[in-house]
């Protein structure tokens, strides 16, 4: 028996949440953006009225305003988006216990075993969810309904906003195969350029190519994409609490002003590692390798990494190793535009505890105090929000912008 998978995608999520408090702007072109005066001033989200002007996510504010001089810009409120994302997924969980968040505004639902409880099919549940989110939260979603995750995702993208699209075994060739190959999940720009050289422009072209030829072109990824295009994806919907542990945790930041001199670099690293270490503790993981990526004003980028012992999830220790990497690989008189710190080679907390024996008693005590302090900060943020407490660096004087990238990479599943 085929599964029934839904992919639910919140429409213009950031902008829609902002407009809940600004109904007077509902019909006007609105975008959520970073600081227009800063170099990272880019469009993070836009409403339907702004989309009519061909405004794109990730383009600069000045580009967007050239298209639409009357564009209204609103600042982002990420805590609010996380709050609404939790509310939305709570509603989803009332229909199935198999809910897999794909991002803050997208989730897969496997309703195969629960449809009978609602006396309807996958489309009926999708329509119920669309109505409930409008009535209870004031938000709209587009939903794809299909027999696998990849086609369900294509369905939610197929028609927007506020729509349900069913992609079945009977109609998938008519709906999916004419779509550009870039619409297929995990086909990035590099793969698309490679495929285009061989005349593969649509998902149908991809499906028609023998799998072994795709493997020659793209390696292991070619086999996976061949299966996706032919409707053979059988990956399960995995609830968030059953997701495999991350392979790495990283945080990157572009700075309002370039970093020159050691103390300013240290302060920038402290801001980044504070978030990385907190995420490691949340996941109950330790890192054994620290990686730093540095970019200058000409966009020259280098990446360096170094083992860290003992394995740790403390910001102070990750900062120390990251700073050593910068000092050993970068001329501190050369301005730094962007930094990224990534914790790699992760292990469960318990596996690293025996390494503490290398410390003397005084060092053990000092480390215990640092850990207690950082975990106390975690508890305060969990209760009062991420911005309720900051580390004592230059972050309070307006020197640094909000992180523009905060990522976790997961194992394939």
N, C-alpha and C positions, 0 to 999 in steps of 0.2 A: 504494500500500500504506500502511495506517495505521502510524503510529509506535507504539511501546510505551514509555510513560513511567511511571516510578515516582516517587512522592513519599514519602520516608521521614522520619518524624517521631519523634524520641526521646521516649518517654513520661516525663513528670515529670522532665525531664533533670537539673536542678540537684539536686533532692531525691534522685533515684536515685543520682547520683554520690556524694553525701554518705553515703547509706545503705550504700554498699559498705564503708565503714569502720565502720559501726554496724549490723551485722546484728541486734543486739538490739532495734533500733527498727523493724524492717521492718514489723511488723503494727500499729504504733502511729501515731496521727495526727502527722505531722511536716511542718514547713514551713521553708523557707529564708527568712530575713528579715534586713532591716537592723537596726541597733541599736534595740531597743525603747524606749530612753530618748531617742532622737533624734526630731526632728520628721518625718524621712523614714522612720521605722520602718514599712515596708510589707512585705507578703508578696511574695516574688520567685518562689517555686515551692512546690508542695505535693505530697505523695504521695497515692496512691489512698485511703488511710484518712482523710486530711484532707479530700479532696474529698467524702467521704460526709457531712461536716458542712456542705457548701455553702460551704466556704472558697474565696475567690476570689483570684487573682493581682492584685496592686496595691491590695488593700484594706489598711487599717491593721492593725497587730498587735492593737490593743485591740479592733477589730471582730471579728477572727478569734477572739480568746480569749473573747469573749462567746458565740460559737457553740460553741466547744470549749475549755473551761477547762483540759483536760489536754493541749492542743496543745504538742508539743515543738518548740522553735525552735532552729535550727542556723545559724551564721554562714555567709555565702557564701565560696567559694574560687574566684574567677574563673579563676585560672591553671590549676587542676585541670580546670575545665570546658573550657577551650580545649585542654588536652592530650587529653582524651577525645574532643572533637570531631574533632581531627586523626586519632586512631586509628580512629574510626568511618568517616570519609571515606576513609581508606586502604583499609579493607575494601571500601567501595563501589567504589573505583577498580580493584579486582581483577575487577569484572564489566563495566566499561565505562570508556572514557576520557572519556565525556561525563557529568561529575558537576558540578552547579551548586549550591553551597551557597546556601541562601536565608536562613538565619540560623545561629546556633551549633548549633542542634539539628534543623535541617531541611535536606534536600537533594533535588534532582531528579536522576534518572538516566535517560538515554535508552539503553535496552538493545536497541533495534531491530536493530542490526547485530551484536550479540554473543550473542543468545539461543541460536543454534545451537551455540555453543561449550559450552553447559551442558546441551544436550539437553532443554530445557524451554521453557515460555512465561513471560510476565511474572509471572504469579501464582507459578509455581514458583520463579523467582528471588527474588521478594519473601519467600516462605516460607523459602528458604535463608538469606537475609540475617537474617531474624528469629531463626532458630535460631543462626546464627553469633554474632550480637551477644550473645545470652544465654550461649552457651557460652564465648566468648572474653573478653567484657568485663563480663558480668553486667548488661547493660542490655537493655531491650526497646524495640521500635519498632512503630509502626503504619504500614502502607504502603498507599497508594492506587495502583492500576494503571489506566491509561487511555490514550486515544489522543491526549491533549494535557495540557499542564502544569496548566491550571486545574482540570480534572476530576480529575487525579491528586491534587492538593492537597485537593480536596473529599473524595476517597476516604480519605485518611489521617486526616481529621477525622471521618469518618462513624462509625467504630467504634473505640473505644479501651478499654483498652490492649491491646497485643500482638495486632494483628489485621491481616488483609489484606482489602481491599475492591476488587473489580474493577468499574469503571464503563466499560461498553462502549457501542458505538453502539446495541446492541439494548436496553440497560436504562437508559440515562442519563436518559430522560424520567421513568421511574418513580422513580429514586433522587434525581436532582438537582432536578427542577422543584418538588417539594413543599417543599424546604428554604427557610428564611427567606432573604430577599434579602441579609441581612447576612452570610450564610455565603460569599457569592461573593467571590473575591479582589478587593481594592481597592475594595469598597463600604464607605466609611466612614460615620460617624454622620451627617454633614451630608447626604451623598447619600441615605442611607436615610430621613432625615426628609423630604427633598424627594419621594422616590418614594412614601412612605406617604400624602402628601397627595393623590396621584393613584390611590390604591388598589392600588399595587404593593407587595405584601408578601412574595411568594415569588419564587424564581428563575424559575419558570414564568410568573408575571405579567410579569416583565421580558422573557422570551423572546417573549411574545405581543405586546408593544407594538411597533409599527413603529419601525424604527431612527431615522427622521427625527424622530419625536416625542421619543425619548430624547435626541437631539442638541439639540433645543430646550430640554429640561429641564436637561441636564447638560453641554452643550457637547461638545467633542471626546471627553471621557471617556464620554459616553453611547454613542458608536459602539463604543468598545472593550467596554463592559459588555454591549451587545447581542450582540456576537460571542461573548463569553465564555458568556453564558447559553444560546446556541444551539449550543454545542459547536464554534465556529469558530476557537478560539484556535490559531494556528499558530506561536507564538513558539518559538524553538529553545532547547535546553538548552545553556548556555554555560559551559564550564569556567572555574574561578576565574582561571586565568592568561590567559584571553582576554576577561575582563570589560572593558567600557569604563571609562575613567578616571572618578573621582568628579567631580561638579560642585561639591561643597563638602565641607569637613571641619570638624566642630564638636564641642565638648565642653561640657557643662553641669553645674553643681553647685548643690545646695541645701546651705546651711551649717548646721552645728550651732548656731552663734550668729550673730546678725545682724552684718554688716560695717558698721562706722562708722569713719571716719577713713581718710585716704589710704593709709597704709602697710598697713592690713589689706585694703583693696581691692586694692592692688598685689599682695599676697601671694596673694590669691584668684585674680587674673588669671594670675599666674605658674604656679599649679598647672594651670590650664586650658590655657594656651598651650603648656606643656611637652608635653602629650599631643597637641595639635593639630599642633605643629611636627614631632614625631616621626613622626606618621602621614603628613604631607606628604613628609618625607624618604623614608619607606618606599615611597611611591607615586611618588617622583622628580618631585614637583610643587612649584611655587611659587604663592603667592597674590598677587593684586594688589589685593584688597579685604578689609578686616577688618570684621566685623559683631559688635556686642555687644548682647545682650539682658539687660535688668535688670528684676528683679521685687522689689517691696517687701513688707512684712509684710501688707499688705492685698491682695496679689496684683495690684496695679497693675503693668502691664508696658509697657516701652518698648523699641524696637529702633532702633539707630543704626548707620550704616556709613560707612566712609571708605576712599578709595584709599590704598595703601601703595606707596612707591617707594624703592628698587628692589623688584621682586618678590622675595619671600623665603620661606624655610621655616625661619627661625631664631626660636626662642621669644623671645629678647630683643627683637627688632624687632617681632614681633606684639604682645608685651606692651606696648611703648611706644605703639603706635597704639591699642590697646584702652584703655589708661589715658587717653589724650587724649580718646577718645570719652566715657568715663565722666565725666571732669572737666568737659567742655563741656556735658554734657546732664543731669547729676544733681547734686542738692544732697547733698554728702557727709555732711551731718548727718542725712539721712534714711536709716534702716537699710536695708541690702540683704539680702534673703533668698536670692536666686538670681541667678547670673550664667551666661551662655552666651557663648562666643567661637566664632565661625565664620569660617573662611578661605574666601573666595569668589573667583570669576573666576580659576580655576586654569589655569596654563600649565605645559608641560613644563620641567624644569630648564634645559635648553639654551637655551630661548628668552629667558631673563631674564639670561643671563650678561653680555651686552654692556653692560647698564645699570650695571655696576660701575665704568665709566669715570668716573662722576660723583664718585667718591670720590678724595680725596687719598691719597698713599702710606701715611700713618700710619693713616688710616681703613681702607684696604684690609687692612693688616696686622692691625688690631684685629678686623675682621670675620672674617678668615681664622682667627684664634685662637678666636673664639667658635664658628665653624662646626666646627672640629676638636674642640673640647670637646663640643659637642652630639652630634656623630656618634660620638664615643667613648662617650658615655652610651648611645646607641642600641646599640652593639656589646655593652656590658656587659649591658644589659637583654635583648638577644637570647639571650645565653648563659646568664645566671643568673636571668632572670625580671624582670618589670616593676617589682617592688618592691625590686630589689637595690640601686638607687641613686635618691636623691631630690634635687630641687633644694633649695637652701638657703633655705627660706622657713618659714612657720609650720606647714608640713605635719607636722613632727615633734613638735609639742607637743599634738597631739590636738585642735586647734582645728577642723580641717576634716574633713568626712566624705568617704568615697569618692565619686567622681563617680557620679551616678545616671543620667546619660545621656551616651553617647559615640557619636556617630552619623556616618555617611557617607551622603550622598544620591547616588544614581547616575542617570545618564541612562537614559531609557526604552530598552528593547531588545527 
